[in-house]
Amino acid sequence: MSPRDDDERPPPRTTKRPPKSTTHEVPDRDKRRTSLTSTAPWGSTMVAGDDAISEVLADALEAATPEARDALTHGFHAYPARMHSETARIVLHALAPEDAIVLDPFTGSGTVLIEARVLGLRAAGVDLNPLALRLAGVKSRRVGQHARARFLETLERVGDLSEERVQNRVASLAPIPRYEVSWWDGHVLKELAGLREEIVAVEDDDEREALFLVLSAIVVKFSRQRADTAVEKVERRIRKGLPTEFFVRKGHELADRWARLDQACPDVSPEPRLFRGDARDLRNVLGPGLHADFVLTSPPYGGTYDYVDHHARRYAWLGIDPRSMRASEIGARRNVSEAADGAERWETELGFALSSIVEVTRPGALVVLLMGDGESKGERIDADAQLERLAPEVGLEPVAIASSPRAGDRREHLMALRVVP
Ligand SMILES: C[S@@+](CC[C@H](N)C(=O)[O-])C[C@H]1O[C@@H](n2cnc3c(N)ncnc32)[C@H](O)[C@@H]1O
């Protein structure tokens, strides 16, 4: 076990910081060398560009152990292509200025925001999907001992009331559209609807919101969908009362995770700000007053996931209408992988997102992107080459890169670029 696994608190922020980069040269792909510290299961990590920064990037890419990934509140709720928490922590710790406002324009479940909080950094997150922002909000919340105790009382009360409903066969209406109904057994649907009605009745806004996300964390498990990542239908025998038991258990898990996060945060650890909107329009989404001093983000990997569709079972339970989101999702599998113009479309979408990031980021600041190779019509889209191509067009200059092989012939890249002063 590495020292990082033993202790979730970060080391003091002054010890590991590498010297600031002095070079603005485009990384020369021929000069890549094999990292001596490589532990990647599919081969060696390759690095290029500024020596100190590329070593940080390689460490961050290789530090992605499964245990650390789910530490603190990170593992509370499924989310596709979550960034590894250690990757975020190492990059922020080593490269973000101490007084920085960190921006993650593709926030997802909030990994970067949580790790920024643990390091005492100010952070802002943007995502298209309200589910992502609501989840990131609950996961990055600091909840002290008394508030956790009150939350657990409310959770137990909601659990008891739901159990009574099940025993007394109280009618509850599931607020989901007709085309979604066949994803649950009738009695499960009724029990989940009862749980939801009890959550809606909770008076405290923060507790109610957290309980909604606890419900969201369990609805796929009790549906006929095979798994979060596998949409085919399966038959499951679920006894009455089991969804409520799981709900209560999951709520306890959240409270335990909150306790760990609270302990890991320094006294001063600002609450992240969350903005709903399109990452290609950050100036409007963030408003005129907010400029980032450091960006760490993982945009969608081209043609790999349909993020909006991925959470289809959850939206109705949370009162979210997914229709408007689909059109604005970039890099979606449905648009990039199968469409004849998928690769060009992805290049344009990513170009607009990068240009929008540059618009809201201070000149000279670093933008660190975690990106996997994309895929269109069976052809791999090399994400590193794509970023090097787009960078000069949008006012970024590549500073350093680390690339690790992943399953199949894909690679994952962590690339640092500087906003051209
Ligand atoms: C790779 S995931 C980010 C995962 C995140 N780093 C985490 O650890 O959970 C990409 C995110 O981009 C979001 N997204 C896709 N298109 C977007 C757009 N046009 N504007 C803002 N967010 C978008 C998706 O909703 C998804 O949450």
The ligand as a MOL file (V3000), in Angstrom:
LIG
                    3D

  0  0  0     0  0            999 V3000
M  V30 BEGIN CTAB
M  V30 COUNTS 27 29 0 0 0
M  V30 BEGIN ATOM
M  V30 1 C -15.9780 12.5630 -18.5690 0
M  V30 2 S -17.4360 13.2140 -17.8300 0 CHG=1
M  V30 3 C -16.7700 14.1350 -16.4940 0
M  V30 4 C -16.5500 13.2410 -15.3050 0
M  V30 5 C -16.0410 13.9860 -14.0880 0
M  V30 6 N -14.6780 14.4270 -14.2620 0
M  V30 7 C -16.1640 13.1180 -12.8500 0
M  V30 8 O -15.1300 12.8260 -12.2210 0
M  V30 9 O -17.2700 12.6740 -12.5370 0 CHG=-1
M  V30 10 C -17.9330 14.4300 -18.9820 0
M  V30 11 C -19.0650 15.3450 -18.5470 0
M  V30 12 O -19.2820 16.2880 -19.5860 0
M  V30 13 C -20.6390 16.6940 -19.5320 0
M  V30 14 N -20.9470 17.3760 -20.7910 0
M  V30 15 C -21.1280 16.8670 -22.0320 0
M  V30 16 N -21.3640 17.8380 -22.9260 0
M  V30 17 C -21.3130 19.0180 -22.2380 0
M  V30 18 C -21.4460 20.3880 -22.6030 0
M  V30 19 N -21.6960 20.7470 -23.8490 0
M  V30 20 N -21.3240 21.3110 -21.6230 0
M  V30 21 C -21.0840 20.9680 -20.3270 0
M  V30 22 N -20.9580 19.6830 -19.9310 0
M  V30 23 C -21.0560 18.7190 -20.8710 0
M  V30 24 C -21.3820 15.3900 -19.2800 0
M  V30 25 O -22.6550 15.6530 -18.7120 0
M  V30 26 C -20.4220 14.6890 -18.3120 0
M  V30 27 O -20.8210 14.9310 -17.0000 0
M  V30 END ATOM
M  V30 BEGIN BOND
M  V30 1 1 1 2
M  V30 2 1 2 3
M  V30 3 1 2 10
M  V30 4 1 3 4
M  V30 5 1 4 5
M  V30 6 1 5 6
M  V30 7 1 5 7
M  V30 8 2 7 8
M  V30 9 1 7 9
M  V30 10 1 10 11
M  V30 11 1 11 12
M  V30 12 1 11 26
M  V30 13 1 12 13
M  V30 14 1 13 14
M  V30 15 1 13 24
M  V30 16 1 14 15
M  V30 17 1 14 23
M  V30 18 2 15 16
M  V30 19 1 16 17
M  V30 20 1 17 18
M  V30 21 2 17 23
M  V30 22 1 18 19
M  V30 23 2 18 20
M  V30 24 1 20 21
M  V30 25 2 21 22
M  V30 26 1 22 23
M  V30 27 1 24 25
M  V30 28 1 24 26
M  V30 29 1 26 27
M  V30 END BOND
M  V30 END CTAB
M  END
